[in-house]
Amino acid sequence: MFYDYHMHSSFSADSKTDMEDMVKNSIELGLKEICFTDHVDYDLETDICFGINYNDYFEKLEFLKNKYKNEISIKKGLEFGLQTQIVDKCSIEANQYPFDFIICSVHAINKLDLYFDSYFKDKTQHQAYEEYYMQVYNVIKNYKDYSVLGHLDLIKRYGNYDKLLDDKLFSDIIEAILKQAIQDGKGIEINTSCYRYNLPDLTPSRYILQMYKDLGGEIITTGSDSHATHQIATKFDYIYSLLKQMGFNYVTRFDSMKPEFIKI
């Protein structure tokens, strides 16, 4: 029984898929539990609004939760795209609503979305990667209202580089990020969007996953980062098997922001 804890619907600006269609497909796939984590990203240099009408969002979630309660468990989540200048705003909203689970992601730096080339302009690849990891670290030094770090090495998706840089070049800052998360009682996710982006490794990489394990990290969720029904629970059979091989005995689910360990 799988748990998909990173899913987007039409409440996210970059998805057109109705929330109920995501639920129905998850039931067909035999998932035990899902968590919607639609996007909220503030202060971006873009005309696209990555905000949510929370009242409508929770109303729809509650409706579907009750309608399908005998077929699947549905959790109320969110994916915050954090930047250092919006930490306080996101903390207020995280505590204002009854979330089960919150992903802390970094999608932008200095208002520049990593998806666009402008972030990478006038930077070497090493500088772009290092600045990204430093941003993640600076965010979580100050922001604590989250459950797991989202797609920790997201920077690898973008930049149109011929090859990725070795994680070992950034091992010190990655280790600092993971230690901070563990100290704060937070976790990380395995995000299977790596298959959609044709990345040569998982997201985060096996190197980062192993470092997290070796540092004593235990809280880990599995998420497809799906924006359409055909992306739900991508390669989860392999991911659960891999986690077991790496020595993880549990995956994590959340209820009212509290983790519960589910034996693999």
C-alpha positions, 0 to 999 in steps of 0.5 A: 500500500503506497502513500503519495504525499506530493500531488497537485491539482487545478488549485495550483497555477501549473496544473489543470487537473481537477482534484476529484480526478486525482482522487479517482485515479489514486483509488484505481491505483490502490493507494492507501493515502494521498496528500494534496500539496498545491503550490503557494509561492509568493514574491516572484517576478512573474505574472503567474499567481501561485496563490490559493483561496484557502477557503475554497481549497479546504472546502473541496478537500473536506468534501472529497475526504468525506465522499471517498472516506471508505475508499482512500484517506485524503490529507490536507497539505501544501507546498510552500515555495520559500524565499528568505524574505517571505518566511514570516508570511508563510509561517502565519499562513501555516499556523492559520489553517488545519494542515496535515502536512507542509512541504518546504521547497525552494523554487526561486531565489531573489524573486527569480524562479529557477524554471526560467533562465534569468536565475542562471544568467551571469553565474557559473554552474557551480555558483548557481548550485551553491547559491541554491543550497545556501538559500535552502539552508538560510530558509530552514534556519528561520522557517520551522512550520513544515514537515519535509524538505521538497525535492532537495536537489531541485536545482538539477532540473534546470539550467540546461547544462550538459551534465550535473555537478557531483554532489560531493562538491557541495557536501558541506552545505548539504550536510548542514541542511540535513543536520538542521532538518533532523535537529528540527524534527523534520524530514525529506521526501523522495520525489519521483518527478526525476523520471519526468525530467530524465534525471540520471538519479533520484530526487534527491540523489542516492548520495543525499538519501544515504547521507540523510540516513547516515546522519540519523534521519528517519522521516521520509515521505514518497511523492510523485509531484504529480500535476496530472493523473498519469503521473501519480505514484510513478515508480513507487514499487521501485522506490519502496524497494530501494528504501528498504535496501538502503536501510529505511524501515519506514515511510512516514504519513502525517496527521495534523502535522505529526508524523506516523511511521509506517513499516515498509 
